Amino acid sequence: MKSAFRSPCPIATTLDLVGDRWTLVLVRDMVTGKARYSEFLQSPERITTNILADRLARMEEAGLVSRT
């Protein structure tokens, strides 16, 4: 993940963090109660394991989620 954001604007910074399709799908799933890797894989969008692992790692690096 990039260490510098393209803009000091809070909206642009937020889009840098969660602006891609898969991250927003994961946020949606978290809001609806999903918390386990296997639960995210069951979403109807059929996210692949490599994309899921990448997006979760990026979200963890950004401090949006934590692994337990």
C-alpha positions as CSV (number, residue, x, y, z in Angstrom):
1,M,0.0,0.0,0.0
2,K,1.2,3.5,-0.7
3,S,2.4,5.5,2.3
4,A,1.5,8.9,0.8
5,F,-2.0,9.9,-0.3
6,R,-2.5,11.8,-3.5
7,S,-4.3,14.6,-1.8
8,P,-4.8,16.0,1.7
9,C,-8.6,16.0,1.0
10,P,-10.4,13.6,3.4
11,I,-12.7,12.3,0.6
12,A,-9.8,11.6,-1.8
13,T,-7.9,9.9,1.1
14,T,-10.9,7.7,1.9
15,L,-11.2,6.7,-1.8
16,D,-7.5,5.8,-1.8
17,L,-8.3,3.4,1.1
18,V,-11.6,1.9,0.2
19,G,-12.3,3.1,-3.4
20,D,-12.0,-0.2,-5.2
21,R,-14.8,-2.5,-5.8
22,W,-13.7,-5.4,-3.6
23,T,-12.8,-3.3,-0.6
24,L,-16.3,-1.8,-0.6
25,V,-17.8,-5.3,-0.9
26,L,-15.8,-6.4,2.2
27,V,-16.9,-3.3,4.1
28,R,-20.5,-4.1,3.2
29,D,-20.0,-7.7,4.4
30,M,-18.4,-6.5,7.7
31,V,-21.3,-4.2,8.3
32,T,-23.7,-7.1,7.9
33,G,-21.8,-9.2,10.4
34,K,-19.3,-11.2,8.4
35,A,-16.0,-11.5,10.2
36,R,-14.3,-14.7,9.1
37,Y,-12.3,-15.3,5.9
38,S,-14.6,-18.2,4.9
39,E,-17.6,-16.0,5.4
40,F,-16.2,-13.4,2.9
41,L,-15.6,-16.2,0.4
42,Q,-19.3,-17.1,0.5
43,S,-20.4,-13.6,-0.8
44,P,-22.4,-13.8,-4.0
45,E,-19.7,-11.7,-5.8
46,R,-17.4,-14.7,-5.6
47,I,-14.2,-12.9,-4.7
48,T,-11.1,-15.0,-5.3
49,T,-8.8,-16.0,-2.5
50,N,-5.8,-14.0,-3.7
51,I,-7.9,-10.8,-4.0
52,L,-9.6,-11.4,-0.7
53,A,-6.2,-11.9,1.1
54,D,-4.8,-8.8,-0.6
55,R,-7.7,-6.5,0.3
56,L,-7.8,-7.7,3.9
57,A,-4.1,-7.1,4.2
58,R,-4.4,-3.6,2.8
59,M,-7.3,-2.8,5.1
60,E,-5.2,-4.1,8.1
61,E,-2.2,-2.1,7.0
62,A,-4.4,1.0,6.8
63,G,-5.8,0.4,10.3
64,L,-9.3,-0.3,9.1
65,V,-9.5,-3.8,10.4
66,S,-7.5,-6.0,12.8
67,R,-6.8,-9.7,12.7
68,T,-7.7,-11.7,15.7
